[in-house]
Amino acid sequence: MHYSLGIDAGGTYTDAVLVRNSDGEIVDSNKALTTYPDPLAGIKKVIDGLNPEYVKNIKLVSVSTTLSTNTILEGTGFPVALILIGEHPLEKEFPTGHVLFVRGGHNHNGEEVSPLDLEAIEKFALLIKDKVSAFAISSYFSTRNPEHELKARDRIMKLTGLPAVCGHELSQELGAYERAVTAFLNAQLIPITRQFVKSIIADMTERGINARLLMLKCDGSVIGIRDALQRPIETIFSGPAASLVGASYLSGLHTCAVVDVGGTSTDISSICMGVPDLSDEGAVVGGWKTRVRAIRMETTATGGDSHIWIVNRELFLGPRRVIPLAVAAVQYPGFLNNLKRTPMPLREDLEENIQPTKFFIRSGYTAGELSKVEAEVLGVIGEEPVSVNEIKALIRKDLHPQTLDSLIKKRLIQAIGFTPTDALHVLGEYTAWNEEASRTGAEKLARIMRMTPYEFCTAVKKRVARNMSLHLLSYILQGVPYTAIEKILDGNYPAKFRLGVPVVLLGGPVRAHRKELEEYIDAEIIVPEHAEVGNAVGALAGKGIKRVEILIRPASLMSPDKDFLVFAPGRRLRFDAYTEALEAATEIGKKLVEDYMKDCGLSGSQVEISVEKKTISPDGWNHPPMETNLLVMGVGMRGLPA
């Protein structure tokens, strides 16, 4: 018997599922805590918990992760420098302070507008190399000619030894600004994705498993691991894509909405007649619009590990993820006593990082550039949780909360705090960890809110269900303002939303939220078997899908019957005749699709390739088309057996 292994690494848990290849039966599954900064320990633990007889016969491993998405949502990505070549708009906002505008770029026909200023790029790269982890490069009209991006990339990598990402590698669509943002986010994610993939390869090698390794993309299709390492931006929503594909597979529904409750976020998406609902525009993540084709999704930074904090007797939920008190008490034996004896802060001092239930530990990441104050505070935070009071005593001075915030953003410290997971422990609806720690935290926070611990935890649970309902309805009711939906959810009108599409819930203790969801929304709400590892199932159920877009146009409208340009991914070609250009473009597209499918372990009858041609010509135009758009599409049926 041969088996396939699906792995999903989330912000909190790493899930694994084993599927028998002969009939698609789920034969085993497991969960383990995701480990930072190296996920290898979590991956080892989750696989160690699977049946070893099955594990030694694994022939395919497919993975998905929300680590990239969470990094962008939480603002904890690695520092990146952005190089913009050509006439980029100066008034636009960019996601980094390390930006260089430099001479160069091409026009719409891929012809050089201005020589590339390599000297300026070299000076900038040497000046900034110790402050960043990667470079992103976006040149004007690089989709028509990537020459300047490639020259800049090669020189930067030679000078600094750091990874460099080009905009044309990620998108063939026009839109220099969005392509620059996409390149930046991709560069920011390379170290995280590389670490994740290396961890999986290391574990497979150690176990002697010789299996094909794939990764799920954010449109629900799979990608070979080499491509995933070069273009991690395409996997930013692979976790949510996995939940969508997994929910459909587990529930047996080809049409449904999916609510996936993770540790850091809740993701809402839908599938119709077996096809994921894709966004017409590029994926938006962390407020930044990209050129990445992804499933249409509504994401809220509300999950099982979202930080619950109080200011002025008002309850706040997230957006940051923290280690739940219940989990911390198991991981750190002395933590419970520390939590009990930590004094209550003054009410006027309360803010996100100053709470009676907030503690900090070192993350394990290597410190980069730090201010004197940051270095001082980091120096007294070790591998055992410490409170703000303890930090103040150790540095012998007052502590500004922004210093802690900065260290969190730099991924150097990790916070511990009260979460929705703790609330479920107090309510007795999920008791996997230390209930006493959750109860102690609830008592402290409930005192500030002038509630009983039970009332406080019920309020937290209700807030989570309300957030899930709000974002589910916002996703389905496109264009309807949040405020209008909130008025009905909050009971301002005698009405209740009714959904005609089933809603599938995925996630660890997601069953605990079913009743509250039904109070807000009239819908068929389903929690399928294996819901807790639905993403790992989805990582295996993805199809091989490859789209290649190629543009053909005459080099000059003054001679439209000869000299044609072909703009294909990463290249610009020239042909005398239109028929030659069309034939070459078709062959290039098919070759790119076949190479992609080969990486996914697909070939021959498993792959269907279609070619769609759209032409543009004005009325009365008696020449070859003014513009030809070629879409070469490959679909590989690698999914689980029906």
C-alpha positions as CSV (number, residue, x, y, z in Angstrom):
1,M,0.0,0.0,0.0
2,H,1.2,3.5,-0.8
3,Y,0.1,6.7,1.1
4,S,0.1,10.4,0.6
5,L,0.9,12.8,3.5
6,G,-0.7,16.2,3.8
7,I,0.9,18.8,6.2
8,D,-0.5,22.2,7.1
9,A,1.6,24.5,9.3
10,G,-0.5,27.2,10.9
11,G,0.4,29.9,13.3
12,T,-0.4,27.7,16.3
13,Y,-0.7,24.0,15.1
14,T,1.0,21.9,12.5
15,D,-1.5,19.3,11.2
16,A,-0.8,16.1,9.4
17,V,-3.1,13.6,7.6
18,L,-2.3,10.3,5.9
19,V,-4.4,9.2,2.9
20,R,-4.4,5.7,1.3
21,N,-3.8,6.2,-2.4
22,S,-5.9,3.3,-3.6
23,D,-9.2,4.7,-2.3
24,G,-8.6,8.1,-0.8
25,E,-9.4,6.9,2.7
26,I,-8.1,9.0,5.6
27,V,-6.2,6.4,7.7
28,D,-4.5,8.6,10.3
29,S,-4.1,12.2,11.5
30,N,-2.3,14.2,14.1
31,K,-1.7,17.7,15.5
32,A,1.3,19.3,17.1
33,L,2.2,22.8,18.2
34,T,4.0,24.9,15.5
35,T,7.6,25.7,16.7
36,Y,9.4,28.9,16.3
37,P,11.7,30.1,14.8
38,D,12.4,26.7,13.2
39,P,9.3,24.7,12.5
40,L,11.3,21.4,12.2
41,A,10.5,20.3,15.8
42,G,6.8,20.7,15.2
43,I,6.9,18.9,11.9
44,K,8.9,16.0,13.5
45,K,6.4,15.7,16.4
46,V,3.3,15.7,14.2
47,I,4.8,13.0,11.9
48,D,6.1,11.0,14.9
49,G,2.4,10.7,16.0
50,L,1.4,8.9,12.8
51,N,1.4,5.2,12.2
52,P,5.0,4.3,11.3
53,E,4.0,1.5,9.0
54,Y,2.1,3.9,6.9
55,V,4.8,6.6,7.1
56,K,7.5,4.4,5.6
57,N,5.3,3.9,2.5
58,I,4.6,7.6,1.7
59,K,5.1,8.5,-1.9
60,L,3.7,12.0,-2.1
61,V,4.0,14.9,0.4
62,S,1.9,18.1,-0.2
63,V,2.0,21.0,2.2
64,S,0.2,24.3,2.9
65,T,0.9,27.0,5.4
66,T,-0.5,30.2,6.9
67,L,2.9,31.2,8.2
68,S,3.4,33.6,5.3
69,T,0.0,35.2,5.6
70,N,0.3,35.6,9.3
71,T,3.7,37.2,8.9
72,I,2.2,39.9,6.7
73,L,-1.0,40.3,8.8
74,E,1.0,40.7,12.0
75,G,3.6,43.0,10.5
76,T,6.5,40.7,11.5
77,G,8.2,40.1,8.2
78,F,11.9,40.3,7.5
79,P,13.2,43.7,6.4
80,V,13.5,44.2,2.7
81,A,14.9,46.9,0.4
82,L,12.9,47.9,-2.7
83,I,14.6,49.1,-5.9
84,L,12.3,50.9,-8.4
85,I,13.7,51.3,-11.9
86,G,12.2,53.8,-14.3
87,E,9.3,56.3,-14.0
88,H,7.6,55.0,-10.9
89,P,5.1,57.3,-9.2
90,L,6.8,59.1,-6.3
91,E,3.6,59.9,-4.4
92,K,2.7,56.2,-3.8
93,E,3.1,54.6,-0.4
94,F,5.5,51.7,-0.2
95,P,5.7,49.0,2.5
96,T,9.4,49.8,3.4
97,G,11.5,52.8,4.2
98,H,14.5,51.3,2.3
99,V,13.5,52.5,-1.2
100,L,15.8,53.5,-4.2
101,F,14.4,55.2,-7.3
102,V,16.9,54.7,-10.1
103,R,17.2,55.6,-13.8
104,G,16.3,52.9,-16.4
105,G,13.2,51.0,-17.6
106,H,11.5,50.2,-20.9
107,N,8.5,51.2,-23.0
108,H,5.3,49.2,-23.9
109,N,7.3,47.5,-26.7
110,G,10.1,46.5,-24.4
111,E,12.5,49.0,-25.8
112,E,15.0,50.7,-23.5
113,V,13.9,54.2,-22.4
114,S,17.0,55.0,-20.4
115,P,20.2,53.1,-19.6
116,L,20.2,51.3,-16.2
117,D,22.1,53.2,-13.5
118,L,23.9,50.1,-12.1
119,E,26.4,52.3,-10.1
120,A,23.6,53.8,-8.0
121,I,22.2,50.3,-7.4
122,E,25.6,49.0,-6.3
123,K,26.1,51.9,-3.8
124,F,22.6,51.4,-2.4
125,A,23.0,47.6,-2.0
126,L,26.3,47.9,-0.2
127,L,25.0,50.7,2.1
128,I,21.8,48.8,3.1
129,K,22.9,45.1,3.0
130,D,23.4,44.7,6.7
131,K,20.0,46.2,7.5
132,V,17.8,43.9,5.3
133,S,17.3,40.2,4.6
134,A,16.4,40.5,0.8
135,F,16.0,42.9,-2.1
136,A,12.9,43.4,-4.3
137,I,13.3,44.9,-7.8
138,S,10.6,46.3,-10.0
139,S,11.3,47.9,-13.4
140,Y,8.9,49.9,-15.5
141,F,7.4,47.7,-18.2
142,S,9.5,44.7,-17.1
143,T,6.7,42.4,-18.2
144,R,7.6,43.5,-21.8
145,N,11.4,43.3,-21.2
146,P,12.9,42.0,-17.9
147,E,16.5,42.9,-18.9
148,H,17.0,45.7,-16.3
149,E,15.5,43.7,-13.5
150,L,17.7,40.7,-14.3
151,K,20.9,42.9,-14.4
152,A,20.1,44.5,-11.1
153,R,19.3,41.2,-9.5
154,D,22.5,39.5,-10.6
155,R,24.6,42.4,-9.4
156,I,22.9,42.7,-6.0
157,M,23.2,38.9,-5.4
158,K,26.9,39.0,-6.3
159,L,27.6,42.0,-4.1
160,T,25.6,41.0,-1.0
161,G,24.9,37.3,-1.1
162,L,21.3,38.1,-0.3
163,P,18.2,36.9,-2.2
164,A,16.7,39.3,-4.8
165,V,13.3,39.1,-6.3
166,C,12.1,40.5,-9.7
167,G,8.6,41.8,-10.3
168,H,8.4,40.1,-13.8
169,E,8.9,36.7,-12.2
170,L,5.7,37.0,-10.2
171,S,3.2,38.7,-12.7
172,Q,2.8,39.2,-16.4
173,E,0.2,41.9,-15.8
174,L,0.8,45.6,-16.2
175,G,0.7,47.7,-13.1
176,A,4.2,48.7,-12.0
177,Y,3.1,49.8,-8.5
178,E,1.3,46.6,-7.6
179,R,4.1,44.5,-9.1
180,A,6.6,46.4,-6.9
181,V,4.5,45.6,-3.8
182,T,4.2,42.0,-4.9
183,A,8.0,41.7,-5.3
184,F,8.5,43.3,-1.9
185,L,6.2,40.9,-0.1
186,N,7.7,38.0,-1.9
187,A,11.2,39.0,-0.8
188,Q,10.0,39.4,2.7
189,L,8.6,35.9,2.8
190,I,11.6,34.1,1.2
191,P,13.5,33.4,4.5
192,I,10.3,32.1,6.2
193,T,9.3,29.8,3.3
194,R,12.9,28.6,2.8
195,Q,13.1,27.6,6.5
196,F,9.7,25.8,6.3
197,V,10.6,23.9,3.2
198,K,14.1,23.0,4.5
199,S,12.5,21.6,7.7
200,I,10.2,19.3,5.7
201,I,12.9,18.1,3.4
202,A,15.3,17.5,6.4
203,D,12.6,15.4,8.2
204,M,11.8,13.4,5.0
205,T,15.5,12.7,4.4
206,E,16.1,11.6,8.0
207,R,13.2,9.1,7.8
208,G,14.5,7.8,4.5
209,I,11.3,8.8,2.7
210,N,11.7,9.3,-1.0
211,A,8.5,11.2,-1.9
212,R,7.6,13.9,-4.4
213,L,7.2,17.2,-2.5
214,L,4.5,19.8,-3.5
215,M,3.1,22.9,-2.0
216,L,-0.4,24.4,-2.3
217,K,-0.9,27.7,-4.0
218,C,-3.3,30.4,-3.1
219,D,-5.7,29.6,-6.0
220,G,-6.1,26.0,-4.7
221,S,-3.7,24.5,-7.2
222,V,-0.3,22.9,-6.4
223,I,3.2,24.0,-7.2
224,G,6.5,22.1,-7.3
225,I,8.7,22.9,-4.3
226,R,11.4,24.6,-6.4
227,D,8.9,27.1,-7.7
228,A,7.5,27.6,-4.2
229,L,11.0,28.6,-2.9
230,Q,11.4,31.1,-5.7
231,R,7.9,32.5,-5.5
232,P,6.6,32.1,-1.9
233,I,4.1,35.0,-2.5
234,E,2.0,32.5,-4.5
235,T,1.6,30.5,-1.3
236,I,0.5,33.4,0.9
237,F,-3.1,32.1,1.1
238,S,-2.2,28.4,0.7
239,G,-3.6,27.8,4.2
240,P,-7.0,29.3,3.3
241,A,-7.0,27.6,-0.1
242,A,-6.3,24.3,1.6
243,S,-9.2,24.8,4.0
244,L,-11.5,25.5,1.0
245,V,-10.4,22.4,-0.9
246,G,-10.4,20.3,2.3
247,A,-13.8,21.4,3.4
248,S,-15.3,20.5,0.1
249,Y,-13.6,17.1,0.2
250,L,-14.6,16.3,3.8
251,S,-18.2,17.5,3.5
252,G,-18.8,16.0,0.1
253,L,-20.2,19.4,-1.0
254,H,-19.2,20.9,-4.3
255,T,-20.8,24.2,-3.4
256,C,-20.4,25.7,0.1
257,A,-19.0,28.6,2.1
258,V,-16.1,27.8,4.4
259,V,-15.2,29.3,7.7
260,D,-11.7,28.2,8.8
261,V,-10.8,29.2,12.4
262,G,-7.1,29.1,13.0
263,G,-4.9,30.3,15.8
264,T,-4.1,33.7,14.2
265,S,-6.9,34.4,11.8
266,T,-10.3,33.3,10.6
267,D,-10.6,32.9,6.8
268,I,-13.9,32.8,4.8
269,S,-14.1,31.6,1.3
270,S,-16.4,29.6,-1.0
271,I,-16.4,27.0,-3.7
272,C,-19.0,26.6,-6.5
273,M,-19.5,23.4,-8.4
274,G,-16.1,22.3,-7.3
275,V,-14.3,25.5,-8.5
276,P,-12.9,27.9,-5.9
277,D,-14.2,31.4,-6.1
278,L,-11.2,33.4,-7.4
279,S,-10.7,37.1,-7.1
280,D,-11.0,39.2,-10.3
281,E,-8.2,41.3,-8.9
282,G,-4.9,40.5,-7.2
283,A,-4.9,39.2,-3.7
284,V,-5.0,41.9,-1.0
285,V,-3.0,41.0,2.2
286,G,-2.3,43.2,5.1
287,G,-3.8,46.1,3.2
288,W,-1.4,45.8,0.3
289,K,-2.8,45.0,-3.2
290,T,-0.7,42.4,-5.1
291,R,-0.7,40.9,-8.6
292,V,-1.1,37.4,-7.2
293,R,-4.1,35.4,-8.4
294,A,-5.8,33.9,-5.4
295,I,-9.1,32.7,-4.0
296,R,-11.6,35.4,-3.1
297,M,-11.4,35.6,0.7
298,E,-12.4,37.6,3.7
299,T,-9.8,37.4,6.5
300,T,-10.1,38.7,10.0
301,A,-7.2,38.7,12.5
302,T,-9.4,36.8,15.0
303,G,-8.4,33.3,15.9
304,G,-8.1,30.9,18.9
305,D,-4.9,32.6,20.0
306,S,-5.9,36.2,19.4
307,H,-4.9,38.4,22.3
308,I,-7.8,39.4,24.6
309,W,-7.0,42.7,26.3
310,I,-8.9,45.5,28.2
311,V,-8.7,49.3,28.2
312,N,-11.3,51.5,29.9
313,R,-13.4,48.4,30.6
314,E,-13.7,47.8,26.9
315,L,-12.8,44.3,25.6
316,F,-10.4,44.1,22.6
317,L,-9.8,41.1,20.4
318,G,-6.5,40.8,18.5
319,P,-5.1,41.5,16.0
320,R,-1.9,40.0,17.5
321,R,-1.5,36.3,18.2
322,V,-0.2,35.3,21.7
323,I,0.6,32.0,23.4
324,P,-2.6,31.1,25.4
325,L,-2.2,31.0,29.2
326,A,-3.4,27.4,29.2
327,V,-0.6,26.4,26.7
328,A,2.1,28.5,28.5
329,A,1.3,26.7,31.8
330,V,2.1,23.4,30.2
331,Q,5.2,24.5,28.3
332,Y,6.7,26.5,31.3
333,P,6.2,24.7,34.7
334,G,6.8,27.8,36.8
335,F,4.4,30.0,34.8
336,L,1.2,29.3,36.7
337,N,2.6,30.5,40.0
338,N,4.1,33.6,38.3
339,L,0.6,34.4,36.8
340,K,-1.0,34.0,40.2
341,R,1.4,36.3,42.0
342,T,1.7,39.0,39.3
343,P,0.1,42.2,40.7
344,M,-2.7,44.0,38.9
345,P,-1.5,47.1,37.0
346,L,-3.1,50.4,37.5
347,R,-6.2,50.8,35.4
348,E,-4.9,54.0,33.8
349,D,-1.7,52.1,32.7
350,L,-3.6,49.4,30.8
351,E,-2.9,49.1,27.1
352,E,-2.2,46.2,24.7
353,N,1.2,45.3,26.2
354,I,0.4,46.1,29.8
355,Q,-2.2,43.6,31.1
356,P,-2.4,41.5,34.2
357,T,-2.2,38.4,32.0
358,K,0.6,39.6,29.6
359,F,4.1,38.0,29.7
360,F,7.0,37.8,27.3
361,I,9.7,35.2,26.3
362,R,12.6,35.2,23.8
363,S,11.6,33.8,20.4
364,G,14.9,32.4,19.4
365,Y,15.3,34.6,16.3
366,T,18.7,36.3,15.9
367,A,18.7,40.0,16.8
368,G,19.5,42.5,14.0
369,E,19.7,46.3,14.3
370,L,18.5,47.3,17.8
371,S,18.3,50.6,19.7
372,K,20.0,50.9,23.0
373,V,16.7,50.6,24.9
374,E,15.6,47.6,22.8
375,A,18.9,45.8,23.5
376,E,18.5,46.6,27.2
377,V,15.0,45.1,27.4
378,L,15.8,42.1,25.2
379,G,18.8,41.4,27.4
380,V,16.6,40.7,30.4
381,I,14.0,38.6,28.6
382,G,15.0,34.9,28.5
383,E,13.5,31.5,27.9
384,E,11.1,31.8,30.9
385,P,8.1,34.1,30.8
386,V,8.5,37.5,32.5
387,S,5.9,40.2,33.2
388,V,6.2,43.9,32.6
389,N,6.8,44.4,36.4
390,E,9.7,41.9,36.3
391,I,11.2,43.6,33.2
392,K,11.1,47.0,35.0
393,A,12.8,45.5,38.1
394,L,15.5,43.9,36.0
395,I,16.3,47.1,33.9
396,R,15.8,49.3,37.0
397,K,13.8,51.9,35.1
398,D,10.4,52.5,33.6
399,L,9.4,50.6,30.5
400,H,7.7,52.2,27.5
401,P,5.2,49.7,25.9
402,Q,6.3,50.7,22.4
403,T,9.7,49.1,23.1
404,L,8.0,45.8,23.6
405,D,5.9,46.4,20.5
406,S,9.0,47.0,18.4
407,L,10.6,43.8,19.7
408,I,7.5,41.8,18.8
409,K,7.4,43.2,15.3
410,K,11.1,42.3,14.9
411,R,10.1,38.7,15.9
412,L,12.6,38.8,18.8
413,I,10.1,38.2,21.6
414,Q,6.8,36.4,21.8
415,A,3.9,37.3,24.0
416,I,1.8,35.2,26.3
417,G,-1.8,36.3,27.1
418,F,-5.4,35.5,27.6
419,T,-7.1,34.2,24.4
420,P,-10.4,32.7,23.1
421,T,-8.8,29.3,23.7
422,D,-8.5,30.2,27.4
423,A,-12.2,31.3,27.4
424,L,-13.2,27.9,26.1
425,H,-11.1,26.2,28.8
426,V,-12.9,28.2,31.5
427,L,-16.3,27.3,30.0
428,G,-15.3,23.6,29.8
429,E,-15.8,23.4,26.0
430,Y,-12.2,22.7,25.2
431,T,-9.8,21.4,27.8
432,A,-6.6,20.2,26.0
433,W,-4.3,22.3,28.1
434,N,-4.1,23.8,31.7
435,E,-7.6,24.9,32.8
436,E,-6.3,26.5,36.0
437,A,-4.1,29.0,34.2
438,S,-7.1,30.0,32.0
439,R,-9.3,30.4,35.0
440,T,-6.7,32.5,36.9
441,G,-6.4,34.8,33.8
442,A,-10.2,35.1,33.5
443,E,-10.5,36.0,37.1
444,K,-8.0,38.9,36.7
445,L,-9.6,40.3,33.6
446,A,-13.2,39.8,34.8
447,R,-12.4,41.8,37.9
448,I,-11.5,44.8,35.6
449,M,-14.7,44.3,33.6
450,R,-16.8,43.9,36.8
451,M,-18.0,40.5,35.7
452,T,-17.8,37.0,36.9
453,P,-15.2,34.8,35.1
454,Y,-18.0,32.8,33.5
455,E,-19.7,36.0,32.2
456,F,-16.4,37.4,30.9
457,C,-15.6,34.2,29.0
458,T,-19.1,34.0,27.6
459,A,-18.7,37.5,26.3
460,V,-15.4,36.6,24.7
461,K,-16.9,33.6,23.0
462,K,-19.9,35.7,21.8
463,R,-17.5,38.3,20.4
464,V,-15.6,35.6,18.4
465,A,-18.9,34.3,16.9
466,R,-20.0,37.8,16.1
467,N,-16.7,38.5,14.3
468,M,-17.1,35.2,12.3
469,S,-20.7,36.1,11.4
470,L,-19.8,39.6,10.4
471,H,-17.0,38.5,8.0
472,L,-19.0,35.6,6.6
473,L,-21.8,38.0,5.7
474,S,-19.5,40.6,4.4
475,Y,-17.9,38.0,2.1
476,I,-21.3,36.8,0.8
477,L,-23.0,40.3,0.6
478,Q,-20.4,42.0,-1.5
479,G,-20.7,45.8,-1.5
480,V,-22.9,45.9,1.6
481,P,-21.2,48.2,4.3
482,Y,-20.0,46.6,7.5
483,T,-22.1,49.1,9.5
484,A,-25.3,47.9,7.9
485,I,-24.5,44.2,8.6
486,E,-23.5,45.1,12.2
487,K,-26.9,46.8,12.9
488,I,-28.7,43.6,12.2
489,L,-26.2,41.3,14.0
490,D,-26.4,43.5,17.1
491,G,-30.2,43.3,17.2
492,N,-31.0,46.9,16.2
493,Y,-33.6,45.5,13.8
494,P,-36.0,42.5,14.3
495,A,-34.3,40.6,11.4
496,K,-31.8,37.7,10.9
497,F,-29.7,36.8,7.9
498,R,-30.6,33.6,6.1
499,L,-28.1,31.9,3.8
500,G,-29.1,29.5,1.0
501,V,-25.6,28.0,0.9
502,P,-24.3,25.5,3.5
503,V,-21.5,26.8,5.7
504,V,-18.7,24.3,6.6
505,L,-16.6,25.0,9.7
506,L,-13.0,23.9,10.0
507,G,-10.5,24.3,12.8
508,G,-9.5,22.8,16.2
509,P,-12.3,23.5,18.8
510,V,-14.6,25.0,16.1
511,R,-17.6,22.9,17.2
512,A,-17.8,25.2,20.3
513,H,-18.8,28.1,18.1
514,R,-21.6,26.4,16.2
515,K,-24.4,27.3,18.5
516,E,-23.5,31.0,18.7
517,L,-23.2,31.2,14.9
518,E,-26.7,29.7,14.5
519,E,-28.0,32.5,16.8
520,Y,-26.6,35.1,14.5
521,I,-27.2,33.4,11.1
522,D,-30.0,31.1,9.8
523,A,-28.0,28.6,7.7
524,E,-27.1,24.9,7.5
525,I,-23.8,24.8,9.5
526,I,-21.7,21.7,9.1
527,V,-18.8,20.5,11.1
528,P,-17.4,17.5,9.1
529,E,-15.4,14.6,10.5
530,H,-11.7,15.4,10.6
531,A,-12.6,19.2,10.7
532,E,-9.6,19.7,13.0
533,V,-7.2,18.7,10.2
534,G,-9.2,19.9,7.2
535,N,-6.3,22.1,5.9
536,A,-3.9,19.1,5.8
537,V,-6.6,17.2,3.8
538,G,-6.9,20.2,1.4
539,A,-3.1,20.3,0.9
540,L,-3.5,16.8,-0.7
541,A,-6.8,17.5,-2.6
542,G,-5.5,20.4,-4.7
543,K,-5.3,20.1,-8.5
544,G,-2.4,20.9,-10.8
545,I,-3.4,24.1,-12.5
546,K,-1.1,26.3,-14.6
547,R,-2.0,29.4,-16.6
548,V,0.4,31.0,-19.0
549,E,-0.4,34.3,-20.6
550,I,1.4,35.5,-23.7
551,L,1.0,38.7,-25.7
552,I,1.7,39.1,-29.5
553,R,1.7,42.5,-31.2
554,P,3.4,44.2,-34.2
555,A,6.6,46.1,-33.3
556,S,5.2,49.1,-35.2
557,L,1.7,50.0,-36.4
558,M,3.4,51.6,-39.4
559,S,4.3,48.2,-40.7
560,P,1.6,45.8,-39.2
561,D,2.3,42.9,-41.6
562,K,5.8,42.1,-40.5
563,D,8.1,42.2,-37.4
564,F,6.1,40.9,-34.5
565,L,7.0,40.9,-30.8
566,V,6.1,38.0,-28.4
567,F,6.0,38.9,-24.7
568,A,6.2,35.6,-22.7
569,P,7.0,35.1,-19.1
570,G,10.6,36.2,-18.6
571,R,11.4,36.7,-22.3
572,R,10.8,39.0,-25.3
573,L,11.1,37.4,-28.8
574,R,10.9,38.8,-32.3
575,F,9.5,37.2,-35.5
576,D,9.1,38.3,-39.1
577,A,5.7,36.8,-39.6
578,Y,2.6,36.7,-37.5
579,T,2.1,32.9,-38.1
580,E,5.6,32.2,-36.8
581,A,5.0,34.4,-33.7
582,L,1.7,32.6,-33.0
583,E,3.2,29.1,-33.4
584,A,6.2,30.0,-31.2
585,A,4.0,31.5,-28.5
586,T,1.8,28.4,-28.4
587,E,4.7,26.1,-28.1
588,I,6.3,28.2,-25.4
589,G,3.0,28.2,-23.4
590,K,2.6,24.4,-23.7
591,K,6.2,23.8,-22.7
592,L,5.8,26.0,-19.6
593,V,2.7,24.1,-18.7
594,E,4.3,20.6,-19.3
595,D,7.3,21.6,-17.2
596,Y,5.1,22.7,-14.3
597,M,3.0,19.5,-14.5
598,K,6.2,17.4,-14.5
599,D,7.3,19.1,-11.3
600,C,3.9,18.1,-9.8
601,G,4.3,14.5,-10.9
602,L,1.7,14.8,-13.7
603,S,2.0,13.8,-17.4
604,G,0.3,12.3,-20.3
605,S,-3.4,11.6,-19.9
606,Q,-3.4,13.1,-16.4
607,V,-3.0,16.6,-18.0
608,E,-5.4,18.5,-20.2
609,I,-4.0,21.6,-22.0
610,S,-6.2,24.1,-23.7
611,V,-5.3,27.2,-25.7
612,E,-7.5,30.2,-25.8
613,K,-6.8,33.0,-28.3
614,K,-8.3,36.6,-28.1
615,T,-7.5,39.2,-30.7
616,I,-8.1,42.9,-30.9
617,S,-8.3,44.8,-34.2
618,P,-10.2,47.9,-35.2
619,D,-13.0,47.8,-37.8
620,G,-11.7,47.6,-41.3
621,W,-8.3,46.4,-40.2
622,N,-7.0,44.1,-43.1
623,H,-3.8,43.0,-41.4
624,P,-2.8,40.4,-38.7
625,P,-4.4,41.3,-35.4
626,M,-3.2,44.5,-33.7
627,E,-3.0,42.5,-30.4
628,T,-3.3,38.8,-29.6
629,N,-3.7,37.5,-26.1
630,L,-2.9,33.8,-25.7
631,L,-4.0,31.9,-22.6
632,V,-2.5,28.4,-22.4
633,M,-4.2,26.5,-19.5
634,G,-3.1,23.2,-18.1
635,V,-5.2,21.2,-15.6
636,G,-3.7,18.1,-14.0
637,M,-6.0,15.7,-12.1
638,R,-3.7,14.8,-9.2
639,G,-6.3,15.1,-6.5
640,L,-7.5,12.4,-4.1
641,P,-9.5,9.6,-5.5
642,A,-13.2,10.1,-5.5
